Amino acid sequence: MTAEDPPAATSPGRARWCCLRLGDGVRGRHISVYYFGAFMTLGVAVGCSTLQPFLMTSLLGLGAAEQGAVGAAAKSLGEAAAALLAGGAGLLSDRLGRRAVYACSLLLAALGLGLLPLSRGLATFYALTAVSFAGTGAAAAVMVAIPGDYVFGPDRGKANGLVAVANGLGAVCVGMVSGRLPGLAASLRPFAANRAQGIFAYGALAVAAAATALTLGCGLAGRGVQRGGAAGAGALDALRAGLRLARGDRALVLACLAAAAARSDGQIAFFFSQWCVSASLRAAAAAAGLSPDAPLPPELREAAVQRGLARSTQCVGLLGLAGLLAGVVWGRLADGMDRAAALSAALLAAAVAYAALALCPDPFGAGALVAAFLVGLCQIGVVVSSQAFVQERAPAEVRGLILGVFGLCGGVGQ
């Protein structure tokens, strides 16, 4: 229990939502809208990663040999932008309120996603990828701060477990649907061309992000539920307070460092997408009697990309399904035991799962599906336990700033 939480004896009179006791001024509709936002935030981020190989192959005309380097560079630039914006978004959310900053972050992501299929060169592709990643990264930084405002302290582990469930559902539903959008568009006469398919797929994601921003702007609680962090306090004062706190609390530093491992849940979706599409392109080249990195005829290339996207959506879907199943379990563990111990156990389990994935030679084998499920089960534990840990340690007046630094560390880790 943190200093700003009232004694547990007062909790019976609190409003409840599902298994959670809510904070003062928070209503069921506020937290319902919040969990919808958590569902869509990760879903949009995973959808963007899933579609990236299609964009590089079909719109930019890159071969399998080039996609690894270009995709990694775009991902690194995007994560750098997200990491830089995360701390600022957290600080702004302390000053202006979570609702406004969360909604504006998703609008920024929608702008980048809507313009991405219009890319005609690598410079534009890199810039728009950075914009979309910055938006989703800032949104994620605010998203992880909200349970600290909305939920009574002893229930925050369960609250983060439910966030993991919402994230898992978003990855399964939005992420898997996104991977099939280009194929769906190809079956419609107005979208037969590759660029039209890209506009259809990315446009659908952009509309989803913008609609979510509107829902959050109308449905989240106002700034009054944020305890501490008076609006009149200067941003520089808040930054100084956060730095003083970090120097005096090594456990908080540990929690922020753990974010470097916790944020790999976003990176793994990109990895599966790139891995599956690259393997499919190389297999198609081998079947045609060409060298692995040789350019493919357009028909073979499109078929290989669609096959790779279909496989990656299966892997990402299993990843999200596992997180959906395990999120609440890890949340209860984080509430029922020392949160540092829960974080250590989750990190150890995730290390074993990633080692199993590293031993899989082929994304189209059954072992890849098993490894994806194991990674989903264990990785979500790192996310849930690290978020519960940092929310426990961060005082209300600088919670957004601390969670922004948490997101910054996560971006550096990616």
N, C-alpha and C positions, 0 to 999 in steps of 0.2 A: 504494500500500500504506500502510495506517495504522500507527500506532505499536504497536498491540496485536497486529498480525498477525505470526506467525513468518515466518522467511525462506522464500522460495519453494523452496529446496532441500529443505525438510522435507516438501513437499506430496505426494510419491509415496506415503507411507504413510497418507494421509488416506482416510477413507471417502468414497465417491463416490455421487452420485445423479444419474442422467442425465449431463449434461455439467458438473456442479458438484462441486467439492471441498468437503467439509463441515467445519465447525468441530469442535473437540474436544468429545466427548460427544454429538454429534448423530448420529442414526441415520436410515436411509432412511425408516422409518415416521413419524418426526417431521416431516420435510419434506414427505412425501406428504400428511399431514393438514393441514399449513400451506397447501399449494397448493389443497387442497379448500376450506379456509376462505377463501382469496383468491377462488376461483370463486364461492362463495356470498355473500361480503360485498358485492361489487359487484353481483351478480345481484339480491340483495334490495333494494339501494339503487335500482337502475334500475327494478325492479318497482314500488317505491313511487311513483317519479316517473311511471311509465307509467300507473298507476291513478288518479292524482290528478284528471285531468279527468273521469273517470267519477264519482268521488265528488262533485265539485263540481256536475256536471250532474244526475245521477240521484238523489243522496241529499240534497244541499243545495238543489237546484232553482235553481241560478244560470244565467243566460243567458250567451250568448257575450260580451256587452259587459262583464259583471261578472267573468268568469273571469280575464281578464288581470290585473286589479288584485288580486283575492283570491289567485290563484295565486302572483303575485310576492310578495305580503306573507307568505304561508305559507312560501314557499321562503326568503325572507330571514330570517324568524324561525327556521326550521329550521337554516339555515346558521349563524346567530349562535349558537344553542345548541350546534351541532356544533363550531364554532370555539372556544367557551369551554371545552367539555369536552375537546377534543383535547389541549391542553397538560396538563391535569390527568391525563388518561389516560396520556399519555407518562411523566409524572413518577411516577405510581403504578406503572406497569409496570416502572420502574427499581427501585422499592422492593419491590413485591410479586411481580413476575414477569409476563412477557408473557401466559402461559397464563391466569391468573386474570382479568386485566383484559380480555383479548380476549373470553373467554367471557361475562363479565358484561356487556360492552358489547352483545353480540348479544342477550342476554336482555332488556336494556332496549329494544332495537329491536323485539324480538318483542312486548313489552308494548304499546308504542305502536301497532304495526301491528294487533294484535288488537283494540284498542279504537277505532281510527279509524272503522270503518263504523258505530259507534254514535253518532257525532257528530250532534247535532241543531241546532247553531248554530255561528256562526263562531268564537266564543271557544273552544269545545271543540275544534273542528277545528284552530285555530291551536296550542292547547296540545299536542294529541296528535301533530300534525305535528312540533312541536319535540322531543318525546320520541323519536319514531322516528328523526329526523335526528340527534339527539344520540347515540343508540346506534350508528347506522351510522358517524357521523363519528369517534367514539371508537374503534370497531373498526378503521376505516381507519388511524387514527394508530398503533395498535399493529401493524397488519399491515405497514406500510412499515418499521417498526423491526426486524422479525424477521430479514430476510436479513442484516443486520449481525451478528447473533448466530450464525446457522446456517451461513453460507457463508464460505469462505476469501476474503480481501479481493480478490485479482485476479479472482475469478469473480463478483463482485457485480453487474456490469453484466448478465451473462447471467442471473443469478438474478432480477433485476428484469424482464428481458425475458420470462422464464417467468411471472412474476407478471402481466405484461400479457397474456400468452396466457390464463392462468386467468381474469383479469378479463374479457377479451373473450368467452371461452366462457360465463362467467356472464351477461354482458349479452345474448348471443345466446339462450342456452337459458332461463334464468330470466326475463329481461326480456321476451322474446317470448311465452313461455307466460303470464306475468302479464297481458299485454294482452288475451289471449283468454279469461281465466278468467270475466269477467262474461258473455260470450256463451255459454260452456259451461254456466254455472250457469243461464242463462235457458232452456236446453233441458231442464232437469231440473225435474220438477213441484214438489218441495219448495222450489225456489229461484226461483220465477217472479217474486216481488216484487223491486223494486229493492234494498231494504235487505238482503234475503236474499242477493241476488247479491253485494252488497258484503261481507257477512259471509263468504261462501264464498271470495271472491277474497283479501281481506285475511287471513282466517284461514289460508288455505293458505300465504301468505307468512310469517305469524307462526310457524306450525308449522315451516316450513323454517328460519327464523332460530333458533328454539329448539333444533331438532335439530342444527344446525351448532354452536351453543354447547356442547352436550353432547359432540359429537365432538371439538371443540377441547380441552375440559376434560380429556378422557380421553386424547387422542392427542398433544398437543404436548409438547415437552421441558420438564422442570422448570426452575426458576430457576438451577440450577447451570451451564447453558450460557451464561449472561449473564456476560461478562467485565467485571469492575469493578462499581461500584455496590453496595458492600456494604450488606447489609440494615440494619446498624446506623447508617449515615450518615443524618443528618436530611434531610428534604425541603427545608428552607430552605438547608442547605449545598449540596445539589445544584442548587438554583435559582441560588444565587450563583455556583457554578462555571460553570453554563451561560451566565450573563450575562457573566462575565469572558471566557469563550471567544468569545462573539459580538463583544465589543468588540475582541478581538485578531485576529479572522479575518474579513476582509472577504469572502472567498470563501464562507464559511458563510452570511453575511448574504445574499449574492447567491443562494445555493441556496434559502434560505427565501423570498426574494422571488419566485423563479421558481415557487414553489408556487401563487402567486396565479393564474398562467396554467395550471399543470399540473392544478389541480383542476376546470377547466372541463369535463373529461370527464364529471363527474356532472351539471353544469348543462345540457349539451347534450342529454341524454336527456329532461330535463324540457321543454326548449325544443321538441323535436320533438313530444312528446306534446301540449303546449298548442297549438302551431302547427297541427298536423293536425286536432285536434278543433275548434278555432275556425274554421278554414277550411271544414270539413265542415258545421258548423252554419250558417255564412253561405251556403254553396252551397245547402243545403236550404231556407233561407228564400227565397232568390232563385228557386228552382225552384217554390216554392209561391206566388210573387207577393207575398211579404211584404218588409218592409224588413229589412236585414241583422241588426239588433239586436232584431227583434220576437220575442216568445215563440212557440215552435213547439208544435203539438199533440204530446201525449206520444209517439204512435207515430212521428212524423217525427223528433222529438228523439232517441229511443232509436236509431233506425236511423242517424241522422247521427253520434251518438257512437260507435257500433260501427264505422262506416266510418272515422272519424278514428282510432280506436284501432288498427284493422287497418293503416292506412297508417303510423302512428307505429311500430308494431312492426317493419314492414319497414325503416324508416329506422334505427331503433336496432339492428336485427339486422345491417344492413350496417355500421354503425358498429363494432359488436363484432367482426364478421367481419374487417374491415380491421385492427383492433387485434390480432386473433388472428394474422393473416398477418405483420404488421410488427413485433410485439413482440420476437421473438428477434433480428431484424435490427438493430433499434435497440439491443438489449442488447449485441450483439457490437460495434457501433460504439462504444458507451460504454466497453467494455473495451479496444478496439483503438486509441483515440485519446485525446487529452486530454479529460477529462470536461467541462470548461468549454466547449471548442470543440464537443463533441457537443451540449451543451445549447443553445448559440447556434444551431447548425444546425437543431435541432428546433423552436426558437421561430420561426425565419424560415419554415420549411416550414408550420408551423401557421398563421401569419399569412396566408400565401397561400391555404391551404385555407378558412379562415374568410371571407376576402374572396370566394371563389367561392360560398360558401353565402349570403352577404349579397346576391348578385346574383340569387338564385333567387326569382321572384315567387310561385310556387305550389308547395305541398308535394306536390301530386298529379302534378306533371310529372316527366319523366325526369331533368331537371337536378337535382332535389332528391336523388334516389337517388345520382347521381354525386357530388354535393357531400358527401353523408353519408359515402360511402366514402372520399373524399379527406380529410375531417376525421378520420376514424378512423385512416387511415394516418399522418397527421402528428401528431395530438394525442397518440397513444400514445408517440411519441418524446419529447415534453416530459415525460410522466409517468416514463418509464423513465430518461431521462438525468438529470432533476432528483433522483429518488430515489437513483440510484447516486452522484451528486455529493455529496448531503448525508450519505449513509451513509459515504462516504470521509472526509469532513471531521469527522464527529462522533466524539469519543472514546467508548469503551465505557461509562465510568462515568456519562455523562449522555446516552447515545444516545436513550433513550426521551424524555427531556425535549426534546432538540433536535428529534426527529422529531415530538413533540407541537407544538412551535412551528411546525414545517413545516406540520402540519395546520391550525394556527390561521391561518397566513398564507393557506393555501388557502381556508379558510372566508371570510376577509375578501375574497379575490379573487372569490369567487362572489357 
